[in-house]
Amino acid sequence: MSIQIIPFHDDLIPQAGKLLTLRHRNDRISLPALPSRFEDPSVACRAIQTSLHRQHTSGFAALSKGKLIAYLIGDMVIDNLWGRSAWVRTPGCAYLPETEVEIIRDLYAALGAHWVDYGIFFHYVLLPITDKSLIHAWFSLSFSIEHIYALADLEALDLVLPNPLPGIEIRKAGPQDRQRLADMSDVVWREQVKAPVWAVQMPEAVDENREIWASQVDEPDMTIWLALETNGRVVGIQGFWPAETALNASEDNLFIPERCAHMGMAGTREDKRGQGISTLLTYHVLTQARESGYRFCNTDWRSTNLLASRFWPHRGYQPVAYRLVRRIDQRISWANGIVPE
């Protein structure tokens, strides 16, 4: 089969929308919690258009006899958090089911070369966990799992209240707890900077992080539960708010179902772990979310965070997607075997 690889253009969106619809229908066979609306080709097309409207977006398409059989779309991000990086978002990769997944590797060779030419050496891909052949294709391109996204089906969970913990009070946070939230702002990053995660925490961002955590009590849609000792010291925290607000969800996020809460604030003090505090807080968060009308709750964690990756799946969170990453040796920009004249 003769295949032509060309730059992606708007005229291909209708065909790309059909490919994305096929992919999403197959994804939902294994993961029915994923939003059903993307099985509509018109919605899938809008998702692709949204991705194309991001800054610094480009893509490539594979054609056979003039018909689109696969595409890959990504955007470059240049900011203080991610540095110079490039991203394939959730609707940015699809291929015809009867097509060999090998074509994705050819598309990445084209798109990745474009990124490297711009000095972008950190490449990320967001994709569902369902297509093992596709995941293996990305693994063979030297990508690896960095982050896991998961959903809890609140209607399917049997939320049985754990036994009370002596000396521990569980209650909602209020405006009077601003300082307590600020004091808990280091509970996550102090764990993340250690082995085997080694995720950086910029020293200049520590104070800003304290302010962000303290300000969460001012958010009307935010619900925060605290675990306190009798002396008033907070030893655990979990909080949630609407996923579409928390994640700035747009038309190109295929992993957020309707009526979904986002559990984006969680941690237990190191000296209090293993005592059931996180389990008790999880019960309160998921119960409150269900009583508030949510059907699902999502969260995410670094795959190298041993505590999180072992805790959340045992509390009803089912992995639905990965963030893959490849870090390219930046010396390739000059170490290409060519001696300067």
Buried (B, 14 or more C-beta within 10 A) or exposed (E): EEBEBEEBEEEBBBBBBBBBBBBBBBBBEEBEBBBBBBBEBEBBBBBBBBBBEBEBBBBBBBBBEEEBBBBBBBBBBBEEEEEBBBBBBBBBBBBBEEBBBEBBBBBBEBBBEBBBEEEBBBBBBBBBBBBEEBBEBBEEBEBEBBBBBBBBBBEEBEBEEBEEBEEBEBEEBEEEBBEBBBBBBBBBBEBBEEEEBEBEBEEEBEEEBBEBBBEBBEEEEBBBBBBBBEEEEBBBBBBBBBBBEBBEBBBBBBBBBEBBBBBBBBBBBEEBBEBBBBBBBBBBBBBBBBEBEBBBBBBBBBBBBBBBBEBBBEBBBBBBBBBBBBEBEEEEEEEEEEEEE
